[in-house]
Amino acid sequence: MDLAVIGAGHVGLVTSACFAQMGHRVIGVDKEHKVTQLREVDLGLYEPGLEEMVRRQQKEGRLIFTSSIGEAVKASQVIFITVGTPSNPDGSADVSSVEEVAQLIARHLEEYRLIVEKSTVPVRTGEWLKRTLRLYNTRGVEFDVASVPEFLREGSAIKDFLHPDRVVLGVESPRAERLLRELFGPLGAPLVVTDIRSAELIKHASNCFLAMKISYINTIASIAEKVGADVDLIARGVGLDHRIGQEFLQAGIGYGGSCFPKDVAAFIRITEELGYDFRLLKEVEEINRGQRLRLVRKVKEALWVLRNKEVAVLGLAFKPNTDDIRDSPSIGVVQLLVAEGARVRATDPVAIKNARQVLGESVRFCQDPYEAAEGAHALVIVTDWDEYKDLDLARLKAVMAIPVIVDGRNVLEPQVVRAAGFEYYGVGR
Ligand SMILES: NC(=O)c1ccc[n+]([C@@H]2O[C@H](COP(=O)([O-])OP(=O)(O)OC[C@H]3O[C@@H](n4cnc5c(N)ncnc54)[C@H](O)[C@@H]3O)[C@@H](O)[C@H]2O)c1
């Protein structure tokens, strides 16, 4: 099939490359400067395997990039919208890019097209899309709108796209359903066919449920700390119940990234507009915000005074295998430490470039954990990169000023760390 994917960010690039690999002809669309970067420099993001996949599909002629929405609309039967929907200051989703793209698609419609929203959008965006496409499509060309929310996780995005747990197809016409079944059927995943509003709600309901699981286990961690129990054992005991499941029950410094914080905030706003006070979700948000403060408090309790202390921070990305620092808990922790007067020495395998743009000269960036630990009074683990699970403790102890480890992701074994001569503070253990 001939496809267009508008918005060549994390979701758009994965969608484009995976569809191309499945044998479709794909036109990826983005702004001029982004297209130039994509063609001549790099993807502008780190996702394992993606750069190779994109370059292979480009070479084989199934994937091209353009900044012309007109060209893409003309050539493609199905058009995916994968532009960003960041938070407005009040927490609601900023859908201005979706609207802008819808207008442009409408102006270039010449024959039937299926326009699919893949960006995460508030429920009823489908109706706004239809209205916009109708109003600006002055030739009255026929079209359908559908919603196929994306559930991929950064860091394992290609696998998640090609092997999803399910694909949700929010459709309103047999024609749209047929086209989408043809596209997504070969993935072999269960297809959940719904109306558009339900599909939109499924995305927010899923992400908010996962955020709720994280805040839930973090609350249990705080209770475990008070009574001297171990939250990791509790999570195992709870999570083996198949009705609950083990995933997203890792206590730590809370969720971050470009999705959960903004989707929780947006869902609270959407439901508010619908006249519902979603107190449960507000609490989820509040607990999450508190986790960063709690971690910094632990560092402070270990060192008594933070002012002028050297603190090594391991991990800047919001999670492993990505260089994405959008709403990263780590950045929040670093900022809190700096505000307390600590001198932060931060490291990350891939996210330093992005972190530097936000943190500037307020911290010193180091190549690896051992350089960061030199002269440090505490070492704080905030992103659970694999390389931080296997640290050379003797080497760290030899270079640190005093042996204190604060493990914000519970990646180390407390007994092992203590046996190596460190003071160890985890989350809920
Ligand atoms: N990142 C994730 O893990 C993930 C997972 C599932 C869903 N989502 C959702 O998918 C959407 C996209 O997320 P992302 O992380 O890929 O965002 P992103 O910011 O990485 O990429 C968005 C891209 O859209 C482009 N864009 C914006 N306006 C445009 C326009 N008018 N014309 C052409 N291109 C335009 C931007 O230049 C950018 O490259 C969001 O709604 C997000 O919530 C993201």
The ligand as an SDF file (V2000), in Angstrom:
LIG
                    3D

 44 48  0  0  0  0  0  0  0  0999 V2000
    7.2500    8.5550   22.2000 N   0  0  0  0  0  0  0  0  0  0  0  0
    6.4990    7.5330   22.5800 C   0  0  0  0  0  0  0  0  0  0  0  0
    6.9820    6.5800   23.2100 O   0  0  0  0  0  0  0  0  0  0  0  0
    5.0400    7.4840   22.2100 C   0  0  0  0  0  0  0  0  0  0  0  0
    4.3470    6.2770   22.3560 C   0  0  0  0  0  0  0  0  0  0  0  0
    3.0080    6.2320   22.0220 C   0  0  0  0  0  0  0  0  0  0  0  0
    2.3600    7.3890   21.5880 C   0  0  0  0  0  0  0  0  0  0  0  0
    3.0470    8.5440   21.4840 N   0  0  0  0  0  0  0  0  0  0  0  0
    2.3450    9.7320   20.9760 C   0  0  0  0  0  0  0  0  0  0  0  0
    2.6860    9.9180   19.6110 O   0  0  0  0  0  0  0  0  0  0  0  0
    2.7400   11.3170   19.2930 C   0  0  0  0  0  0  0  0  0  0  0  0
    4.1150   11.6490   18.7570 C   0  0  0  0  0  0  0  0  0  0  0  0
    5.0740   11.3910   19.7530 O   0  0  0  0  0  0  0  0  0  0  0  0
    6.6370   11.4220   19.4640 P   0  0  0  0  0  0  0  0  0  0  0  0
    7.3160   10.9940   20.7140 O   0  0  0  0  0  0  0  0  0  0  0  0
    6.9030   10.7280   18.1810 O   0  0  0  0  0  0  0  0  0  0  0  0
    6.8240   13.0010   19.2620 O   0  0  0  0  0  0  0  0  0  0  0  0
    8.1060   13.7510   18.6950 P   0  0  0  0  0  0  0  0  0  0  0  0
    8.0760   15.0870   19.3090 O   0  0  0  0  0  0  0  0  0  0  0  0
    9.3130   12.8730   18.8450 O   0  0  0  0  0  0  0  0  0  0  0  0
    7.8200   13.8780   17.1260 O   0  0  0  0  0  0  0  0  0  0  0  0
    6.8120   14.6680   16.5840 C   0  0  0  0  0  0  0  0  0  0  0  0
    7.2720   15.1050   15.2110 C   0  0  0  0  0  0  0  0  0  0  0  0
    6.1980   15.7970   14.5650 O   0  0  0  0  0  0  0  0  0  0  0  0
    6.7590   16.8180   13.8040 C   0  0  0  0  0  0  0  0  0  0  0  0
    5.7460   17.8350   13.4790 N   0  0  0  0  0  0  0  0  0  0  0  0
    5.1060   18.6810   14.3130 C   0  0  0  0  0  0  0  0  0  0  0  0
    4.2750   19.4630   13.6180 N   0  0  0  0  0  0  0  0  0  0  0  0
    4.3780   19.1040   12.3290 C   0  0  0  0  0  0  0  0  0  0  0  0
    3.7940   19.5520   11.1130 C   0  0  0  0  0  0  0  0  0  0  0  0
    2.9040   20.5430   11.1260 N   0  0  0  0  0  0  0  0  0  0  0  0
    4.1440   18.9710    9.9580 N   0  0  0  0  0  0  0  0  0  0  0  0
    5.0580   17.9730    9.9530 C   0  0  0  0  0  0  0  0  0  0  0  0
    5.6490   17.4920   11.0610 N   0  0  0  0  0  0  0  0  0  0  0  0
    5.3240   18.0660   12.2200 C   0  0  0  0  0  0  0  0  0  0  0  0
    7.8690   17.3640   14.6720 C   0  0  0  0  0  0  0  0  0  0  0  0
    8.8080   18.1200   13.9380 O   0  0  0  0  0  0  0  0  0  0  0  0
    8.4560   16.0710   15.2460 C   0  0  0  0  0  0  0  0  0  0  0  0
    9.5110   15.5740   14.4400 O   0  0  0  0  0  0  0  0  0  0  0  0
    2.3850   12.0460   20.6000 C   0  0  0  0  0  0  0  0  0  0  0  0
    1.0240   12.3220   20.5880 O   0  0  0  0  0  0  0  0  0  0  0  0
    2.7240   11.0270   21.6630 C   0  0  0  0  0  0  0  0  0  0  0  0
    1.9620   11.2190   22.8270 O   0  0  0  0  0  0  0  0  0  0  0  0
    4.3790    8.6180   21.7630 C   0  0  0  0  0  0  0  0  0  0  0  0
  1  2  1  0
  2  3  2  0
  2  4  1  0
  4  5  1  0
  4 44  2  0
  5  6  2  0
  6  7  1  0
  7  8  2  0
  8  9  1  0
  8 44  1  0
  9 10  1  0
  9 42  1  0
 10 11  1  0
 11 12  1  0
 11 40  1  0
 12 13  1  0
 13 14  1  0
 14 15  2  0
 14 16  1  0
 14 17  1  0
 17 18  1  0
 18 19  2  0
 18 20  1  0
 18 21  1  0
 21 22  1  0
 22 23  1  0
 23 24  1  0
 23 38  1  0
 24 25  1  0
 25 26  1  0
 25 36  1  0
 26 27  1  0
 26 35  1  0
 27 28  2  0
 28 29  1  0
 29 30  1  0
 29 35  2  0
 30 31  1  0
 30 32  2  0
 32 33  1  0
 33 34  2  0
 34 35  1  0
 36 37  1  0
 36 38  1  0
 38 39  1  0
 40 41  1  0
 40 42  1  0
 42 43  1  0
M  CHG  2   8   1  16  -1
M  END
$$$$
